Amino acid sequence: MAAHGGMSRKIVVPFVVTADQIADLRDSDVWAALRADPRCASASWRDALDNGDTPPSWEIRDRLEASGARGLIDPSRTQPSLWHLVLFRWNEPGEATVSYANT
């Protein structure tokens, strides 16, 4: 969260996520199908917005959603071994479900 101003305190909250049709942006075949450069995912969205442009990663997200994807796995920009799950919608009929994990 450093790119968003950091956090003074971190809390781990476990969730259970059930989802399908998730595009994995760690997979080169996904990028080939999109006919896009994987560097789009790591381009600075702030710089694009500051220049009045739509960030390339947002355009990729829009293309994925239009193709039927319900979310994406996005590699971490700062730690390549980590990733983020992005759901376009959840806990709505026909969409992914998210709930607190019973611990």
N, C-alpha and C positions, 0 to 999 in steps of 0.2 A: 504493500500500500504506500510505499515511499513516494511513488509518482503522484499520489493524490494527497500529499501533505503528511503522510505517516500517521501513526497511531501511537498514543501514549501507553495504551494497555491493549494486549492481545488476548482474546478469548477464543478457544476452540469450541465450536458447537457442532456436534455430529448430526448429520441429516441422512435420511434414506431417500434416494432419488430413483424413480422408475421412469425411464424415458427411452424412446426409440427415435430413429431418424435423426441421429446426432452426427454432424459432419466433424470428422477428426482432422483438424488442420495440422496435425503432426505427420499426416500421411501424404506423401508426394503424389499419390494417385488422385487425391481430392483436388490438389492444386492443378494437376494436369486436366482434370475434368472441368475445372473452373476456367481453364486457359488464363491463369493468373500467376503472378510471381509471388512465392511465399514471403518475400520481403515486405509485401503489402501489410502483413499482419504485424510486423514490427516497426512500421513507419510511425513517426510521431503524430498522434491524432491532435495534440495541442498545437503543433506547428501548422498543420493543415487548417485548423479552425482559426488560428491567428491570421492566416493568409486569406481567410474567407472561402476556403475550399472544404469539400467534404472529405474527411479522412478515408484513405483507401480501405482500411479495415472495416469501416462502416459500409462501404459499397459492397465488400465481400459478404458481410452479414446480410445485407438486403438481398443479394443474389441467392444466397443459400436459402433464406426464408421463402423467396419466390419459387425456388425449385422444390419446396416441400420439406426442407429440413426443419426440425423443431428446436434445434439448438446447435451448439458447436463446442468443440474442445479447442481451446486456444493455448498454444505454448506460452510459457512465461517469457516476457521480454528480457528479464534480468537474470533468470535462473533456468536455462534450457531444460533441465531435468524435471522441472515442475510444469504444471498446466492448470488451466481454469475451465470449469464447465459453465457455459453460458446458455441459459434456457430462454427462448423467446417468449414463452408463456408457460404457466404452470398452475396446477390445481383448478383447471377449467375443464369442462367436458372434452374428452378426446386429446388432452394435452398431458405433458409430463406431470407426475405427482411428486411432491416434496413434503416430507414430514420430519419432525424431530425423531432422532433415533432413540430407542429405549435403551438407556444405559444402566 
